[in-house]
Amino acid sequence: WLLLEEKQIPYRIEKVPMRSYGDKPDWFLKIVPSGLLPAIKLDGRLMTESLVIMQTLDQTFADGHAAMLPPSSSPKFDLANKLLSLERGLFGDWCQLTFRPSFGSASRNAFESTLTEVDASLRATDGPWFLGGDSPSLVDLQYISHIERMAASVAYWKGMQLRNTRQWPALETWFRAFEERPSYQATKSDYYTHVMDIPPQYGPAFADSDKFSPDIDGRDGSWSLPLPPLADDVVQPNWVPSHVTTETADTAARHEAAWKLVTNHKAVTRFCLRGAGRQGRKRFQAPLADPYAEPNEALAPAMDLVLRRVAMHLLEGPSDIEAMTKTLLEDLDLANNGNAQRAAQIADCTRYLQERVGVPRDYSYPAARQLRGHLGWVLDALKKA
């Protein structure tokens, strides 16, 4: 995806669930019988390996597009292969740290040592990129997709920061260079999405610290109003490009969240109703996946009202939370009437949506943060019913 954006190759997105999230559509399985993702069919050739896909796209769309790899006769080509091999080593160390607890501190030491080697490789170039130059190469694209996951997972399960640390300064410069590029901002995920989708793909991760996890998954109240400025997010830094003010970024995030909610209001409302409905006839490995769930249609008017209130406050911006809460409960006919069961059902529907907002599938992180926070306000309000 990032390579398509960087090379400005026209494309169309088709969203297909991973096996652990749901059944793949028949049209996709006819093209890719194995069901593997990602997948591309180019000139009759089917490819399902990310690096091969990127190399093929780079070679096929060479004319008029920036080259993502140096010529095979260039010394930088050998460097690229060496760096790609180092990336595989880093990936292996991350897997051992995250999924194999029996290795103890040795796993963390090996991971940090390889990160230091990666950092040294970045410091050896005349700029932020692995192969130097003014723009990222295929090597950078291969690294970013995995290091982005690593940064999220080690923060969540190991209490370890890859970002904003003096230990790997060149790596931080590299991250910041990516975050100034619109192509990366459009395709970047967030920590919560990553830590929810990693276990279904790789197996259970083993936690030995909760230093950052409550902030990432909202357990510390971070998914509620009032939200601090986006620029103050120290766990997931640099979502605000340097040329954008914090106020502008927060306003744009609220408006993106509202626009996507309003333009897909009917489908989102029905999706929420699964939270108080029946589990689906078929279950999948991902805990949050339930594509065959039966919605509780009786709660449709209430959730329609809740989401309209959320959209309104996203558009209007910060307000009197106490007054917002009072109005919401009155509109839901929950003010001082003791209907705890109905309030709990509405809360189940609201939480169902809040926990399943994905980045970048549904929203950018700034917009997802705003939607999660406003849904958190609804949950806080319902506790007072």
C-alpha positions, 0 to 999 in steps of 0.5 A: 500500500505504501509503495503504491502511494509513494510511486503514485500507482493508481489502485483500488482497495478491496477489503478482505478479512484475514482468516482469523476474522471471518470468511473470505469472499468467494470472488477472492478465493477464486483468484487466490485459492490459498486465501493468503494476504496480501495478494496481487495478480499482475500479467497473469502471475499471482503473488502473495509475498510482500517483498516480492510484490513490492519488487515486482511493482517497482520493476513493472512501474519503472517509467515515470515513477521513482525507483525504490531499489538501486540497479543490481550493478550498484554497490547500494544493491548489495547494501540493500540485500544486507539490510533486508537480511538484518530486518529478518534478524530483527523480526526473529528477535522480536518474535522471540521476545514477544511470543517465547517467554522461556528465553527471559532477559536474553530475548530482550538483550538480543532484540535491543542489540539488533535494534542498535545495529539497525540504528547504526545502519541508519546513522551511516547514511547521508539522511534519514533513509537506509540507502540515503537520498531524499526519499524512502527506498524499498528497504525502508518500506520493508522495515517500517511495516514491521517496526511499526508493529514492534513499537506497538507490541513491546510498549503494550506487552513489555513496557518498552519504548522504541520511540522518543528514547535516546537509545536509538536516535537515528531510528527516531529520526527515521520515524519522524521522516516517515511521519512527514510524508502524506503517504505514510500518514494515510497508511499508518496504523495505531498501537491498539489496532496492532496489539489486537491483530497481532495475536490472531496472526502470530499466537498469544503474546506474553506480557511482563509489564503494564506500564503503557498498556492501560493507555493503549487500550483505554483502561486508564480513562484515556478513551474518555473526554476531555481528551488531551491535545494530540501533540501531548500523546507521549506513548504514540508520538508524532501524529501531528506533522510539523507544519500543522498546529495542534488545534488544527490537527485536533479539529480535523480529527474530530471532523474526520470522525464525524464525517465518516460516522454520518456518511455511514450512519445506518451501517454503523448503528446496526453494527453497534447492535451486535453488542447486545445481540446474539453471538454468531453461529460461527466463531473465529480466532480473533476475540473481537471478530463476530461477523455473523452476530445477530443485532438486537434491533430493539435498541436501534432507536437508542443507538441512532440517538447516541451516534447522532449525539456523538456526531454532533459533539464531534462537529461542535468541539469541546463543551460542558461535559456535565450538560452533555451528559444530562441531555443525553440521559434525558433524550434516552429516557434514562434520567433518574428512572432506574432502568439499569438493564436498558442502560447496560444494553446501550453501553454494550452496544457503545463499547462494541463499536469503541473496541472495534474501531480500526486504524487505518481501516476505518479512521486515521489514528487522530480521528479514531482517538476522537471517536473512541473518546466520545464513545467513552463519554457515552459510557461514562454517562450511562454509568450515571443512569 
